Amino acid sequence: MNLFFGALPIAYLLAATAFSQAVDQGNSAEGFLVLAQKAPPDPAASSNVSPAPALWSSIPLNPAPSSSIPPAPAPSSNVSPTPALWSSIPLNPAPSSNILPAPAPSSTVQPAPVASSNVPLAPAPSNSADQGNSSGETLVLAQNTPPDNEPSSNQSLACQNPGGVNGIDPSCWDILDMSNYTNNWWATHQSKCGPTTNFSTCFWEVHNMGTVDCTGVRPGTCPVPSVQNMSPQDWYIAYNIYAINQVFTSLYMAIGNANTLAGEKVGAIVALLDPPKRTSVLTNDILTALSACINIILPVGTLFQRHFIALTQQSPPVSKFLFPVGTTQSQVTQWSTISQELSQVVQAYQTTVSQIIPTIVNDIDLFVTFAESGAFSVNPLPDMSGESDKLLLGLQTYIISKALQANNVIIGQSTNTDINQLVANSTDQLAFDTGCPGMGYNEMGMCGPFYYDNITGNSYSLDNLGDMRKNYTEDLSIMFGNWTTGDMLLGGAYRCQNDGGVKGSLANTVISTNGNVSLDCLSDMQVCEWNLGSLDVDKEFTNCGSQTGYVVNGCASGGCGEDGTDVNVPNGYVGQYLVNPNSLDCVCNT
């Protein structure tokens, strides 16, 4: 017994001595790693211990006490970088040759791949993982390992060479301490340029590039900057001035292209739905509907998308141009003239958006705010000029919603009802033909006159309160195939109503003060839930009153015979009269 306890201090002393020797030889990091992997320590062979992989070095069991502990080497350059999760599922995948490698961990947000662009580009990055690049760090990030607090020496070197194989990198703005550098540059050079010279103009003058003008939409005056004869810091300033100009120019062009399409498409909507000519819509709401869809033309899953709306909405001088409220001269437009007046609204919005460029690049504080997000330090740059069709989705949804309301049309909602399954499983038990054959939904989510939302489990249909027999199958197919979607028109109206509907004005509802943009209330049609629990003629809906003509004698078929009474229900009806066995052959919806 005494021998056992007497041996403990000796064994402990031997282990501690061995560990101390390993630390003195500069191998404490390896020692921790070996212990973390529960490998038996071998003090005598400590100098031969292989460096631990980067993954282990970022998660030591006990933080190393000395700053002299060498960092674990990066994984071999032969390991291919693992892309971030979002980069694998873009809405419009960019060609693989244009996708930037994910940068090593840094204090900034990681870059995102963007859609292919026609805008002139800075030198593109190499597709291969070069010796000493950040592929090792990317692999660790893909495994959700916490990033290092300091950039690697390879990262810093790459940022010093923006014309090299790694190209431009969003993390370099922080690595090069660009915000402080830019402010100090302006403090030093502002007096040399004169009190009335703005920031971007002064920058080009100092670099003897006075012919460069990135303050507006002027093709050919704002070329991609060359890395020659510029420090890395100055080049990042130049590139961000150029990038801000190019991105907002592409948005300007998208709006211009939309102007040609808008009148034609809205004219077609009005011709299809034929709202009463004397009813009207607000032109300011048209402007709001147009600006709201900027959010959906941004390249999905990118650093640019994550920052763009927040940056613009939180910068009042920019927000007032991107999301203008109450700036149109005409307050009301008649349906009979909407196509003509719409062009004026779109042109006014295009002119307004063009003011964003000088507002940002001429003001040092706004420029730094936009540039330090990293959203503009990407290559290729987002190009929105070809997204006019998407830009018009919000406008078209709003116009359709208002035209249907002018015709006294509401949305009938069947809660937790898959109309296709209901029909497929109840072929001989339904009172009438719903128009959905029970053979599944088409690519637009439709089965007959119904649209099914597989997220909420609700089915929707349109109900004309002035003509219950109106069948909207064909109209919905045209609308969903050309101008809007079932989710925006029907699902959006449902979500808008659940959230309290339009509050004050469409602008206040769609574009909130916290920087979020919601497309739900672009359709603010009334949504009434069909009553599946009662045959009461006064309770057609659970949340709306019964419409005139509901359940009255009037079926042309007369299927009930002499002893029964045939009754009418709306064409898209899904209520108790459809599923009640006592209603068989006595109900019609046409």
C-alpha positions in Angstrom: 0.0 0.0 0.0 2.8 2.5 1.0 4.8 1.4 -2.0 1.9 2.2 -4.4 1.3 5.7 -3.0 5.0 6.3 -2.8 5.4 5.6 -6.5 2.8 8.1 -7.6 4.8 11.3 -7.0 7.8 9.6 -8.8 5.7 8.8 -11.8 4.1 12.2 -11.9 7.5 13.8 -11.6 8.9 11.8 -14.5 5.9 12.7 -16.7 6.1 16.4 -15.8 9.8 16.4 -16.5 9.3 14.8 -19.9 6.6 17.3 -20.8 8.7 20.2 -19.6 11.5 19.1 -21.9 9.2 19.0 -24.8 8.0 22.5 -24.2 11.5 23.8 -23.8 12.3 22.3 -27.3 9.6 24.5 -28.8 7.1 21.7 -29.4 4.4 22.5 -27.0 1.7 22.8 -29.7 2.5 19.3 -30.9 2.5 18.0 -27.3 -1.0 19.4 -26.8 -2.1 17.9 -30.0 -0.8 14.5 -29.3 -2.4 14.6 -25.9 -5.7 15.7 -27.5 -5.6 12.7 -29.7 -4.8 10.5 -26.7 -1.5 9.3 -28.3 1.1 8.1 -25.7 3.7 10.9 -25.2 7.2 10.1 -26.2 9.5 12.9 -24.8 12.6 11.4 -26.4 11.1 11.6 -29.8 9.5 15.0 -29.5 11.6 16.6 -32.2 10.3 14.0 -34.7 6.6 14.6 -34.1 4.9 15.6 -37.3 3.0 18.9 -37.3 -0.6 18.5 -36.4 -3.2 19.2 -39.1 -4.8 22.7 -39.2 -8.1 21.4 -37.9 -6.5 20.3 -34.7 -4.4 23.4 -34.3 -7.5 25.6 -34.3 -9.1 23.7 -31.4 -6.4 23.0 -28.7 -7.5 21.4 -25.5 -5.7 24.1 -23.5 -4.7 27.4 -25.1 -1.0 27.7 -25.7 0.6 30.1 -23.2 3.3 31.4 -25.4 3.1 33.6 -28.5 6.2 31.7 -29.8 4.3 28.6 -30.5 4.4 28.1 -34.3 1.1 27.8 -36.2 0.2 24.5 -37.6 0.9 24.3 -41.3 -1.9 24.6 -43.9 -3.0 21.4 -45.6 -1.3 20.4 -48.8 -1.9 22.6 -51.8 -3.1 19.4 -53.6 -6.3 19.4 -51.6 -9.1 21.1 -53.6 -10.9 23.9 -51.8 -14.3 23.0 -50.5 -16.9 25.6 -51.5 -19.1 27.3 -48.9 -22.5 25.7 -48.6 -24.4 28.6 -50.2 -22.1 28.6 -53.3 -23.4 25.2 -54.3 -27.0 26.2 -54.8 -27.2 29.6 -56.7 -30.5 30.6 -58.4 -28.5 31.2 -61.6 -25.2 29.3 -61.3 -22.3 31.3 -62.6 -19.9 29.5 -65.0 -17.4 27.7 -62.9 -14.5 29.6 -64.4 -15.8 32.8 -62.9 -16.3 31.5 -59.4 -13.8 33.0 -56.9 -12.1 30.6 -54.5 -13.4 31.1 -51.0 -10.8 33.2 -49.1 -9.1 32.1 -45.9 -10.8 33.0 -42.6 -10.7 36.7 -41.7 -12.6 39.2 -39.7 -14.7 40.1 -42.6 -17.6 38.2 -44.2 -16.5 35.7 -46.8 -17.0 36.4 -50.5 -19.8 34.9 -52.5 -19.9 33.7 -56.0 -21.9 35.9 -58.3 -23.6 35.5 -61.6 -21.7 36.1 -64.8 -21.3 39.7 -65.8 -20.8 41.7 -68.9 -19.2 44.5 -67.0 -15.4 44.9 -67.6 -13.6 42.9 -65.0 -10.5 43.1 -62.9 -8.0 40.2 -63.4 -9.8 37.0 -62.8 -8.6 34.5 -60.2 -6.9 31.3 -61.1 -9.1 28.1 -61.0 -6.3 26.0 -59.6 -5.2 25.9 -56.0 -1.7 27.4 -56.1 1.1 26.5 -53.8 0.6 28.4 -50.6 -2.9 29.7 -51.3 -5.9 29.5 -48.9 -7.3 26.1 -49.9 -6.3 24.7 -46.6 -8.1 27.4 -44.7 -11.2 26.9 -46.9 -11.2 23.2 -46.1 -11.2 24.0 -42.3 -14.0 26.5 -42.8 -16.1 23.8 -44.6 -15.8 21.7 -41.5 -17.2 24.6 -39.4 -13.9 25.2 -37.6 -13.7 28.6 -36.0 -11.5 30.9 -38.1 -8.2 32.3 -37.0 -8.2 35.8 -35.6 -5.3 36.9 -37.8 -5.0 36.5 -41.5 -2.4 34.1 -42.8 0.8 35.4 -44.2 -0.3 34.0 -47.6 -3.5 36.0 -47.4 -1.6 39.2 -46.6 0.8 38.6 -49.5 -2.1 38.0 -51.8 -3.8 41.3 -50.8 -0.5 43.1 -51.6 -0.8 41.7 -55.1 -4.4 42.3 -56.4 -3.2 41.6 -60.0 -1.9 38.2 -59.0 -3.5 34.8 -59.5 -5.7 35.2 -56.4 -7.3 38.4 -57.8 -9.5 40.7 -55.7 -10.7 39.4 -52.4 -13.4 41.0 -50.1 -11.3 40.1 -47.0 -8.5 42.4 -48.2 -10.4 45.5 -47.2 -9.9 44.6 -43.6 -6.5 42.9 -44.0 -5.1 46.1 -45.6 -6.9 48.3 -43.0 -8.6 50.1 -45.9 -11.2 52.1 -43.9 -8.5 53.9 -42.0 -6.3 54.2 -45.0 -9.1 55.7 -47.1 -10.0 58.2 -44.4 -6.4 59.2 -43.9 -5.9 59.5 -47.7 -8.8 61.9 -47.9 -7.5 63.9 -44.9 -4.1 64.3 -46.6 -5.2 65.0 -50.2 -8.5 66.9 -49.8 -6.8 70.3 -49.4 -4.6 69.6 -52.5 -7.7 69.1 -54.7 -9.7 72.1 -53.4 -12.7 72.5 -51.1 -15.2 71.9 -53.9 -13.7 68.7 -55.3 -15.5 65.6 -54.4 -13.8 62.4 -53.2 -13.8 60.3 -56.3 -12.8 63.1 -58.6 -9.9 64.1 -56.3 -8.7 60.5 -56.2 -8.4 60.3 -60.0 -6.7 63.7 -60.1 -4.1 62.7 -57.6 -3.3 59.7 -59.7 -3.1 61.7 -62.9 -6.3 60.1 -64.3 -8.4 63.2 -64.6 -10.3 61.8 -67.6 -11.8 59.1 -65.5 -15.3 59.9 -64.4 -17.3 57.4 -62.2 -19.8 59.8 -60.9 -22.7 58.9 -63.2 -24.1 56.7 -65.9 -21.7 57.7 -68.6 -20.6 54.7 -70.8 -16.8 54.6 -71.4 -15.8 57.1 -68.7 -15.3 54.6 -65.8 -12.9 51.9 -66.9 -11.7 49.0 -64.7 -8.6 50.3 -62.9 -5.1 49.0 -63.7 -2.9 47.6 -61.0 0.1 49.3 -62.6 1.5 52.3 -60.8 -0.8 52.0 -57.8 -0.2 50.8 -54.3 -2.5 47.8 -53.3 -4.4 50.1 -51.0 -5.0 52.7 -53.7 -6.0 50.0 -56.2 -8.7 48.8 -53.8 -10.1 52.3 -53.5 -10.1 52.6 -57.3 -11.7 49.2 -57.8 -14.5 50.0 -55.3 -15.3 53.3 -57.0 -15.4 51.5 -60.3 -17.5 48.6 -58.9 -20.1 50.9 -57.3 -20.5 52.7 -60.6 -20.9 49.5 -62.6 -23.4 47.8 -60.3 -25.7 50.8 -60.1 -25.3 51.4 -63.9 -26.5 47.8 -64.5 -29.5 48.5 -62.3 -30.2 51.7 -64.2 -30.1 49.7 -67.5 -32.4 47.0 -66.1 -35.0 49.7 -65.2 -34.6 51.2 -68.7 -35.1 47.8 -70.3 -38.2 47.3 -68.1 -39.7 50.5 -69.3 -40.1 49.1 -72.8 -41.8 45.9 -71.4 -43.9 47.4 -68.7 -46.5 49.2 -70.8 -46.9 46.2 -73.1 -47.3 43.7 -70.2 -49.6 45.9 -68.1 -51.7 46.6 -71.1 -52.1 42.8 -71.7 -53.1 42.3 -68.0 -55.7 45.0 -68.3 -57.0 43.6 -71.5 -57.3 40.1 -69.9 -59.0 41.1 -66.7 -60.8 44.1 -68.0 -61.3 46.1 -64.8 -63.9 48.9 -64.9 -62.3 51.8 -66.7 -63.3 54.4 -64.2 -61.6 52.7 -61.3 -58.0 53.8 -60.6 -54.7 53.0 -58.9 -52.1 55.2 -57.2 -49.0 56.0 -59.2 -47.0 56.1 -56.0 -48.0 52.5 -55.3 -46.9 51.6 -58.8 -43.5 53.1 -58.0 -43.3 51.2 -54.7 -44.2 47.9 -56.5 -41.5 48.5 -59.1 -38.7 49.3 -56.5 -39.6 46.4 -54.2 -38.5 43.8 -56.7 -34.9 45.0 -56.8 -34.5 42.5 -53.9 -35.3 39.6 -56.2 -33.0 40.5 -59.1 -29.9 40.4 -56.9 -27.6 37.3 -57.4 -28.9 34.8 -54.9 -26.7 33.5 -52.1 -23.9 36.0 -52.6 -22.1 38.4 -50.3 -23.5 41.2 -52.5 -27.2 40.1 -52.0 -26.7 39.8 -48.2 -25.4 43.4 -47.9 -27.0 45.3 -50.7 -30.5 46.0 -49.4 -29.3 46.6 -45.8 -26.6 49.0 -47.0 -29.0 51.0 -49.1 -31.9 51.0 -46.7 -29.7 52.0 -43.7 -28.1 54.9 -45.7 -30.9 57.5 -46.0 -29.2 59.5 -48.8 -29.2 56.4 -50.9 -32.5 54.9 -49.7 -34.5 57.9 -50.8 -33.3 57.2 -54.4 -33.6 53.4 -54.4 -37.0 53.3 -52.6 -38.6 56.6 -53.4 -41.9 57.4 -51.7 -44.4 60.1 -52.9 -42.2 61.4 -55.7 -44.5 61.0 -58.7 -46.4 64.0 -59.9 -49.6 62.2 -60.7 -51.3 60.7 -57.7 -54.0 58.7 -59.5 -54.2 57.0 -62.9 -57.2 55.5 -64.6 -57.1 51.9 -65.9 -57.9 53.3 -69.3 -54.6 55.3 -69.4 -52.4 53.2 -67.1 -50.1 51.8 -69.9 -49.2 55.3 -71.0 -48.7 56.8 -67.6 -46.7 53.8 -66.4 -43.9 54.7 -68.8 -43.5 58.1 -67.1 -43.3 56.4 -63.7 -40.6 54.0 -64.8 -38.6 56.8 -66.5 -38.8 58.9 -63.3 -37.6 55.9 -61.3 -34.7 55.3 -63.6 -33.6 58.9 -63.3 -33.8 58.7 -59.5 -31.7 55.6 -59.4 -29.0 57.3 -61.4 -28.5 59.7 -58.6 -27.2 56.9 -56.3 -23.8 56.7 -58.0 -22.6 60.3 -57.3 -24.2 60.2 -53.9 -21.9 57.3 -52.8 -18.6 57.9 -54.6 -18.5 61.6 -53.9 -19.0 61.3 -50.2 -16.1 59.8 -48.2 -18.3 58.4 -45.4 -20.8 56.7 -47.6 -18.1 55.3 -49.8 -16.3 53.7 -46.9 -19.6 52.3 -45.6 -20.4 50.6 -48.9 -16.8 49.5 -49.6 -16.0 48.0 -46.2 -18.8 45.5 -46.5 -16.8 43.7 -49.1 -19.8 43.5 -51.3 -18.1 45.4 -54.1 -14.7 43.8 -53.8 -15.7 40.9 -56.0 -15.0 39.7 -59.5 -17.0 39.3 -61.6 -19.4 42.0 -60.5 -23.1 41.5 -60.3 -24.8 42.5 -63.5 -28.5 43.3 -63.2 -29.1 44.8 -66.6 -30.6 41.6 -68.0 -33.1 41.0 -65.1 -35.9 43.3 -66.4 -38.4 40.5 -66.4 -37.8 39.7 -62.7 -37.8 43.4 -61.9 -41.4 43.7 -63.3 -42.7 40.7 -61.3 -43.7 42.9 -58.3 -45.2 45.6 -60.5 -47.2 43.0 -62.5 -48.4 41.3 -59.3 -49.6 44.6 -57.9 -51.5 45.5 -61.1 -53.1 42.0 -61.3 -54.2 42.3 -57.6 -55.7 45.7 -58.1 -57.4 44.7 -61.4 -59.0 41.6 -59.8 -60.2 43.7 -56.8 -61.7 46.2 -59.2 -63.7 43.3 -60.6 -65.0 42.3 -57.1 -62.8 39.1 -57.0 -61.6 37.6 -53.7 -59.4 34.6 -52.9 -61.0 31.5 -51.5 -58.8 29.6 -49.1 -59.0 25.9 -48.3 -57.0 25.5 -45.1 -54.8 22.4 -44.8 -56.4 21.0 -47.9 -54.6 19.4 -50.8 -57.3 19.6 -53.4 -55.6 17.1 -55.7 -55.5 14.5 -52.9 -59.0 15.3 -51.9 -60.3 14.6 -55.4 -58.0 11.5 -56.0 -59.2 9.9 -52.7 -62.9 10.8 -53.0 -63.8 10.2 -56.6 -67.3 8.9 -55.8 -68.0 11.0 -52.8 -67.9 14.6 -54.0 -71.1 16.4 -54.8 -69.8 18.0 -58.1 -66.8 18.2 -60.4 -64.2 20.6 -58.9 -62.3 21.0 -62.2 -59.3 19.4 -60.7 -59.0 15.8 -62.1 -56.8 14.5 -59.2 -53.9 13.8 -61.5 -51.4 16.0 -59.8 -50.3 19.7 -60.1 -48.6 21.3 -63.1 -45.3 23.2 -63.0 -47.1 26.3 -61.8 -48.7 24.5 -58.8 -52.2 24.4 -60.4 -54.8 21.7 -60.7 -57.9 23.1 -62.5 -58.9 26.4 -61.0 -56.8 25.8 -57.8 -53.3 26.7 -56.7 -51.7 24.6 -54.0 -49.2 26.0 -51.6 -47.1 23.0 -50.5 -45.5 25.1 -47.7 -48.7 26.0 -45.8 -50.8 23.1 -47.2 -53.5 25.5 -48.3 -55.3 25.4 -51.6 -56.5 28.7 -53.2 -59.0 29.7 -55.9 -60.5 32.9 -57.2 -64.1 33.8 -56.4 -66.0 36.5 -58.3 -68.6 37.9 -55.9 -70.6 39.2 -58.8 -70.5 36.0 -60.9 -70.0 32.8 -58.8 -69.8 30.7 -61.9 -66.8 32.4 -63.4 -64.0 29.9 -63.9 -60.5 31.3 -63.6 -58.5 28.3 -64.7 -57.4 29.8 -68.0 -56.8 33.3 -66.6 -54.6 32.0 -63.8 -52.7 29.8 -66.2 -52.0 32.9 -68.4 -51.1 35.1 -65.4 -48.8 32.5 -63.7 -47.1 31.7 -67.1 -46.3 35.3 -67.9 -46.7 38.0 -65.2 -46.7 36.6 -61.6 -46.6 33.5 -59.5 -49.2 31.7 -57.4 -47.1 32.4 -54.3 -46.8 36.1 -55.0 -50.5 36.7 -55.9 -52.3 34.2 -53.7 -49.9 33.1 -51.0 -48.6 36.7 -50.6 -52.1 38.0 -50.1 -52.7 35.3 -47.4 -49.5 36.3 -45.6 -50.3 40.0 -45.9 -53.7 39.6 -44.4 -52.3 37.5 -41.5 -49.8 40.2 -40.8 -52.5 42.9 -40.6 -52.7 43.9 -44.3 -51.4 47.1 -45.8 -50.6 49.6 -43.0 -51.1 53.2 -44.1 -49.5 52.9 -47.5 -48.0 50.2 -49.7 -44.6 51.7 -49.3 -44.7 51.4 -45.5 -45.7 47.7 -45.7 -43.4 46.6 -48.5 -40.3 48.5 -47.5 -39.8 48.6 -43.8 -37.6 50.9 -41.8 -35.3 48.0 -40.6 -34.1 47.4 -44.1 -36.2 44.4 -44.9 -38.2 44.2 -48.1 -41.4 42.1 -48.2 -43.2 41.3 -51.4 -46.3 39.8 -49.7 -48.5 42.9 -49.7 -47.9 43.6 -53.4 -51.1 41.5 -53.5 -53.5 42.7 -50.9 -56.6 40.9 -52.1 -59.2 39.8 -49.5 -58.7 36.1 -48.5 -61.8 34.2 -47.2 -61.6 30.7 -45.8 -64.2 28.2 -47.0 -66.3 26.7 -44.3 -65.8 23.0 -44.2 -67.7 22.4 -41.0 -71.2 23.6 -41.7 -74.0 23.6 -44.3 -75.4 26.9 -42.9 -76.3 29.1 -45.9 -75.1 32.1 -43.8 -71.7 30.7 -43.2 -70.1 30.2 -46.6 -66.8 31.3 -45.1 -65.4 31.2 -41.6 -64.0 34.8 -41.7 -66.2 36.5 -44.3 -70.0 36.9 -44.9 -71.8 34.8 -47.5 -71.9 36.3 -51.0 -75.1 37.0 -52.8 -76.5 34.0 -54.6 -74.7 31.4 -52.4 -76.8 28.2 -52.2 -79.9 29.2 -54.1 -81.9 27.4 -56.7 -80.3 27.9 -60.1 -78.5 24.8 -61.4 -79.0 24.2 -65.1 -78.6 20.5 -64.7 -81.5 19.9 -62.2 -79.7 16.8 -61.0 -81.6 16.5 -57.7 -84.9 15.6 -59.3 -88.5 16.5 -58.3 -87.9 15.9 -54.6 -84.8 18.0 -54.2 -83.5 21.5 -54.7 -80.5 22.3 -56.8 -78.2 24.9 -55.3 -75.3 27.0 -56.6 -71.9 27.3 -55.1 -68.9 29.3 -56.5 -66.7 27.7 -59.1 -63.7 27.3 -56.9 -65.7 26.3 -53.8 -64.3 23.8 -51.3 -66.7 23.5 -48.4 -69.3 21.3 -46.7 -71.6 21.2 -49.8 -68.7 19.6 -51.7 -68.0 16.7 -49.3 -71.4 16.1 -47.5 -73.0 12.9 -48.8 -76.4 14.5 -48.6 -75.4 17.0 -51.2 -74.7 14.5 -54.0 -76.1 15.5 -57.3 -77.8 18.5 -55.8 -75.0 21.1 -56.0 -73.5 22.8 -59.0 -70.5 25.1 -59.4 -71.0 26.1 -63.0 
